[in-house]
Amino acid sequence: MKFSVLLPTRNGAKYLKTCIQSILNQSYDDMELIVFDNANTDGSGLIIESFSNDNRMKHYKSQTVVSVTENWNNALNKSSGDYVLMIGDDDYLLPGFFKKLELIIERNNEPDGITFNGYSFVYPGVIKDSKTSFYSDPHFQYEEYLDREKLLPNYFLKSIVKSMFSFRPRVPLNALPHLWSRKVINRLEGDLFRAPYPDHFALNSLLLEAKSWVFSPEKLYIVGVTPKSYGTLVFDSQEQEKAKNYLGIDDDFPGKLPGNPLINNMHVWLELLKENYPDSLENIKISRSNYVKHQVYFWISQYKLKVISFGSLLKLFMRLSFVDMIKLISVLWDKKSLQSMRMLITKRKLSAVDTFYYGPKPLKGINDAKELYDKVIYK
C-alpha cells in the first residue's frame, strides 16, 4: 500500500525543514513525498535539496508564482499513491503516522477516506507583539458519536456536508486530518482542488462522493498555525487583501456583513459546492441565521479584545436589517447558543486564540512543532 504526501510550499523556509523531517523520518518505505515549490525566493529550494538523497522525495518547481489551487492540483497530478495526504509546510506528522493508518485501512477494508485527530500549535508571533505560543489537545472536538474507531454510514457523511450550510463544521475543514483514497479522487470530475478554499471544497466533494469513510480518534499530527497561515487573517486584517488575491477569493455576495473573513469565505465556497453538486444538495440553503450569529459573535470578541471601540460595535449592529435581527434572536434562543454568547460577554480576560481554537494552552519556550512533540506531547 503506497501513500502520497503532497507538500505544496510558498516561501515557508522557516518551517519547511521541520515538516519534511517529520515525514521522511517515518520508518515507512512505501511512501512518496511530492514537494511542489511555488517559485520560492526565501531559500526553501536549498532546504528541499538537502533531502535529495532520500529517493522517497520528488521535487518540482514552478518558474512563476501560481495560485494556491493550481499549486495543489499540480502536486496531486504528480502523485501515484493509493492514498493521498495533503500537508502544509508548517505542519508535522507524529512518529508512526503511516503504520497506524495502514492498520486502520486494513481493518476497514480499504475505505474511501479516513478522518483522525491530532494537536494544533499556534506559533510565536501569530498573535501580534506576543512571543507566546499555544497548543490545543485535541486539535478538534468531535461530537459524542465519534468516540471510537468506526465505519461511518453514508447518510452520516452527507449530513456532515449539510451541516456546513449552517456554519457548523463537524469535522476539521483543513486537509491534514483526512486521508483520501485514489479511487474516490478518480470518481470526481474536474480538479479536486478549487478556489477559494481548495481543501474545504475537496473535503466536502469527497464526502459527497465517498462510499465508505472511517473515523479514528488517533492523534497523528500537529497542525501548525504560523504568521504565514491563511487562518491567521482573523488576527491580522492588514494581510487579508494580499492573501485573498493569492487564493483567488472574491468574497462579495448579496447580504455580506463585515467580520470574520473565514466565515465570509465559507459562504463563497458553499455556493460553489451547491453549483457543482445540485442533485446531492437540492433544497439545501445557506443558513442566514447562523451566518449572522457567527459574525455578531466575531464583532463582540473584537470589542472584548479591544480591537474595536464600543461605538464601532454599535455601528456594526446598526448594519443588521430588521429581518437579520429577528433571525439572530431566533437562533440565539437555543440553550447552547445563549450559553456561548453569555460566556463571551461575561468573560473578563479573553485571548485572541480563545475565539478560534479548542481549549488553547499557552506555552513558553516552545518555538516549533517538533519542540511541542519532544517536550510536551511525548513527555
Buried (B, 14 or more C-beta within 10 A) or exposed (E): BBBBBBBBBBBBBBBBBBBBBBBBEBEBEEBBBBBBBBBBEBEBBEBBEEBEEEEBBBBBEBEEBBBBBBBBBBBBEBBEBBBBBBBBBBBBBBEBBBEBBBEBBEEBEEBBBBBBBBBBBBBBBBBEEBEBBBBBBBBBEBEEEBEEBBEBEEEBBBEBBBBBBBBEBBBBBBBBBBBBBBBBBEBBEEBBBBBBBBBBBBBBBBBBBBEBBBBBBBBBBBBBBBBBBBBBBBBEEEBBEEBBEBBBBEBEEEEEBEBBBBBBBBBBBBEBBBEBBEEBBEEBEBBBBBBBBBBBBBBBBBBBBEEBEEEEBEEBEEEBEEEBEEBBEEBBEEEEBEEEBEEBEEEEEBBBBBBBBEEBEEBEEBEBBBBBBEEBBEE
